[in-house]
């Protein structure tokens, strides 16, 4: 969809040999969704590919860091809501999903993505995009087999693949490995980016990441 | 120091009638210090003045929000340290104060600033800058009468003014009023900015604030 490397999601390096940008997101994070709409084009403009990684901020933020969910944090919750609205106005986005709706369980979608990245890597990214789109643009809770199968269909994948992922205990193991690896790398939020050993947290950091790649760091 | 309105700090509007930018910072926040070096020039470029407000993140972040200090938060602490170093490299800054040093008690400096803003408003900003500079560029703990008097001297204020502030119980009341007012406005971190009713948190938001003022919002 965006740029020459879109739809790969397999971590393969570009012809120039430049390492990919790693991009972590949680399906229930609006800022993660915002970043998902821009990261591939940004990467492509620097000849980089993107490796998408499912993350569970319920594990990183709540369990490992011992923090509350942002929207439930006094003062910061209201600020975050205003910031989401401001971002949407600026980027001509309308979220159909209310940001203060009870968060969906992101586990099934994240497990399916982790599974697809191993078993159908060429199709994983299209699935992730479809699930994010369904959730944020159509207010669909993509936390059940029917909704996830519809996402697969939308993305041009056999729905049977999603059913296979949901039925395979390996999906949970793969996702746990993803999240554990993220934590070991110091990744904690959504969106989070790493490239060439450098870490960037938040959709606000996309401009800085862009500058970083342009300059080759500083 | 920066721009035509520097040194006012009294919230007076510019000739054009544009409302000032309100800027909150904690003396112990490196990101607040970073913002203090840029906010006046940014404001001046839009014909705005800046009202500086002392904030205590020990009250907002720890007590009201129930969060840990960022540097003590797992994962985020290490990220913040790397981000501070990256910001310094980019902006040719060297912090003499180690970011992982035990934080100084910001209360005396914040009280003096709150007191000066009422009793010597033309000199308050110079004092704030001198205290920030002493702390971050000379690793001085500006938490005692001698150090604060030296800041006053550096800023061209009579040291006696600082002694008067430290001895006046009203200083604590003024600071408490500042912090309570900030919380009522939804201000929680350092740096924090408000202009024309819009809130911006973090030094990373200066570019967005700049765009906001240029466009007149969106």
Interface residues (C-beta under 8 A of the other chain):
Chain A: X60 X64 X65 X66 X67 X68 X73 X74 X75 X76 X78 X79 X82 X86 X89 X90 X183 X186 X187 X188 X189 X198 X199 X201 X202 X204 X205 X207 X208 X218
Chain B: X60 X64 X65 X66 X67 X68 X73 X74 X75 X76 X78 X79 X82 X86 X89 X90 X183 X186 X187 X188 X189 X198 X199 X201 X202 X204 X205 X207 X208 X218
